[in-house]
């Protein structure tokens, strides 16, 4: 009896079992365990955290950030990779929201881990209430990037003209 095909099948099956599943969806946030992919600080506050799923060299990976501002800087500097999805922690609920569905408030008096003063709400009503009570301006995630450029140029807290 030729055992070569059976041996090959066993080796292949064991290799498949050792393969990690491909990254998808938002990551599980382990508070205080992971470091921000941009600044290296610990991710301690889920409400201000952000995450991205990206593909590099045919492999999907997650990156986690302690502040939405860090994610946007990282995104601008990312080379040889393609961003597939991004999420933000929210101040009005638990868990992640896709950044395209989030309602961002910039320039409020809320201190975020890296002082970008960018927070995300899951609902527009919560974002409006936050602007009313703490100041700032509601923007989409796409509008957050130009706002970061203002802070970089001036070194002052973020505000939208």
N, C-alpha and C positions, 0 to 999 in steps of 0.2 A: 504494500500500500504506500502510495506517495504522500508524504505528510507536508510537502512544501506548500501547496495551496492552502491547507488548513493553517499552517504556521503563519503565512502571510496574512490571512484573514484575521487571526488572533492579534497579531501585531498592529494591523490597521485599526481594529476595533478599540484596542487599548489607547492608541494615539488619539482617536476621536474623542474618547472619554476624557482625556487630559486637556483638550482644547477648551479655552474659555469661550463662553458665548459672546457673540458680537455685541458691542455696546449699542444700546438703543434707549430712547426715552430719557427722561431726566435722571440724573444719578441720585443715589441715596446719599443724603448729606450726613456725615458723621461729625457732629460739632466738636471742635477742638482737636480733631485727629488730622484732618487734611490741611494743607497749606494753600494759599491763594496762588494760582498759576501765574499771576502777574507780579505781585509784590512780595510773595513768600510769607506773609503774615498768616496766623492761624485763622480759620473760619469759625468764628464764635457766635455770630448772631444770624440765625436763619432768615430773619425778616429782611436783612440787607444783602444776603448772599446772592450769587448769580452762578450760572453754569452754562456750559456749551458742549455740544456734541460735534466733533469734527472728524474729518477723515484725512489721514496722511499716509502716503505710501500704501494705499489700499486697505488700511486698518482704521477702524473707528475707535475713538478715544473720548473720554470726558475730561473737561477741565472745570475746576471749581474756583470761585472767586469770593473774597470777603466783601466786595463792594461792586455795585453795578459799574461804577466808573472804571474799576480795574478791568472788568470784562471788556469794556469798550476800548480801552487802551490796548489790551492784549489782542483784540480783534484787528485793530488797525496795524499792528506789527506782525501779525501772523503770516508766515511765509511757507510755501510748499504744502499748504493744507487748505481744505475746503470746509467751511462751517456748514453743518447740516441743520442744527436747531440751537436755540438759546432760550434760557429760562431765567426768571428772577424770583427771588423770595418776595413775599408780599407782606405789608404791614397790617392788612385788614383781614387776613386769614392765615391758615397754615399751609405749608407746602410750596410748590412751584407753580408759576404761571408762565406760559409761553410769552416771550417778550412782545410778540405781535398782538397779543390779546391784552397785555398789561396797560395800565394807565399810570404813567410816570409823572412824579412831581419833582421838579428841580428848584433849588434855591430856597427851600423852606428852612426853618430854624432847627430841623431835625439833624442831629449829628450822626453821620454814618461812619463806619470803621475807618475809612481813609479820607473823611471830610469832603466827599464830593457833594453831599447833600442831595443825593438822588435816591428817591424811594419809589417803590412800585406798589400799586393797589390793584386788587383783582377786579374791583368795580369802579365805574366812573363816579358813582355817588360818593364812595369813600374818598376818592381822589379830590373831588370838589370840596368835601368837608375838610379834608386835610389842608387844602389851599386856604380855605376860609379861617381855619383855626391856627395854622402854623406858617402861613405865607407860602410863597413860591408860585410856580406856574405849571399847569398840566401840559405835558407834551407826549408825543408818541416815542417809541424807542428809536426810531430813525432820527428824530430831532435831538436826541440826547448827544450824539456825536459832535455836532457843531458847538453845543454848550460846553463840552469838555475842552474844546479848542480855546474857548474864551478863558476858562480857568487857567489853562496852561500859559496863555499869553500874559495874563494879568497877575496870576498868583492870588487872586481874590476869590471869595465865595462865588459860586455859580449863580448867575441870574440870566434870565432871558429877556432881551429887549422888547 
